[in-house]
């Protein structure tokens, strides 16, 4: 008896046009993302296109948003990878209706709609709230380092930058020479002497400068020569901020009394400011900072997330600070704003954070707003830090030592840490694809939005099979 097989004739033409709905199961993630995006308000995307219909036709924004959302959900963020999968992957072909946006189109769409893509986070959070997934009675905050799209070898000092600018551009700024002659024009006055106690002034000046840069949302130039000029400008701005802080501190000391009216103690130790900018900056991504990443130090961003007991992210932000102790109050405030915009009327009652978030001022601020912060004062149990003894530290240790306090704090580990594990391990997202703080923030919020979409998809599947 002859063998019996199904025929495999690749030259057989299709007698009837294919139906895309036959290509994927009804409960496939691609269909869910398509339906979810249909519920979102995409007016900011459409508003950037001409309304008169003139010009070359563009890909439909709703399709492009759906494509990016699904691609990020399955861990595909490379524009070339997305283009390839639009040809080879059935789910991608269904989303694009057999169209194939090229990688340049995908990349330009991300750049053009950077802010709108980041704002999808709030709308997806609203969908989760409508499904009853956002319970904010207990929330947890945590941070993680994401590598920047830059190499550690691209870090330069001020002098190295000046040399590279001369070598690569082959010119000197004639305008500055005409104004300042042989001088640079940004030297610190000789009479300024730094002293002990200036650190707070310098720190506040640096924070204000970083906040101004964040508000400007500067894009990182693609041309290397332009990036070198930007990096030099950043280092000079940092130096000038130090100069202003020194001047303000001199005036403060000249008053003879502190802000609360008490007289100063002994004169501070003298300090000589640097003769030129001493900092270092990455010429590939000037916003990225060198942070500890495992056992190494690499250019990175510190991404922050606030999550619920159901591991729904309710706030997602990016900071250039390598430590977390100044992020507690800002992140909880961000969570309150996001929840309000999503239509959630409940407010957080308990806030959980590890020892890196300890800040007396931030903890007091949360208490004044009716929340109960439970933040570990120590990184390890039974080994109190020598710098954290007495007062609020001992009180928090007693709270965590109680049965109810310990039970609440133990929730932090499985509320927020698995969020980063799912993103980094399951979806293989550990490095930003775009450069600049504004671009990194947009990408992180899109990553967080797709995390919530995946949670909503699983909830929908569980409800359908219950």
Secondary structure by P-SEA (a helix, b strand, c coil): cccccccccccccccbbbbcccccccccaaaaaaaaaaaccaaaaaaaccccccccccccaaaaaaaaaaaaaaccccaaaaaaaaaccaaaaaaaccccccaaaaaaaaaaaaaaaaaaaaaaaaaaaaaccccccbbbbbbbbbbccccccccccaaaaaaaaaaaccccaaaaaaaccccccccccccccccccaaaaaaaaaaaaaaaaaaabbbbbccaaaaaaaaaaaaaaaaaaaaaaaaaaaaaaaacccccccccccccccccccccccbbbbcccccccccccccccccccbbbbbbccccccccccccccccccccaaaaaaaaaaaaaaacccccccbbbbccccccaaaaaaaaaacccccccccccccccccccccaaaaaaaaaaacaaaaaaaaacccccaaaaaaacccccccccccccaaaaaaaaaaaaaaaaaaaaaaaaaaaaac
